């Protein structure tokens, strides 16, 4: 994936609510799979399946610490997502400018 391209696997991985919740948890720092499962109120095998998808898509990385697996977010997918979203900013700004112009014209017509 080029730095400026949004990878569809990132969006696909984040589309599942439990995986999005895991990402939200990991914003606070690295966590073991058991901690993640406890925080989300899901079984550890479920958490592990979601973490595998997040790992395969490059959103998280895993570090083995004895018998624990510690997961943390990777910044690169989120940087790519930010670049992708920014590429739409000019469209949003143009539409807001058009709306502003339209509302000003309506106000002029309403004045006596």
Buried (B, 14 or more C-beta within 10 A) or exposed (E): EEEEEBBEBBEEBBEEEBBBBBBEBBEEEBBBBEBBBEBBEBEEEEBBBBBEBBBEBBBBEBEEEEEEBBBEBBEBBBEBBEBBEEEEEEEEEEEEEEEEEEEEEEEEEEEE
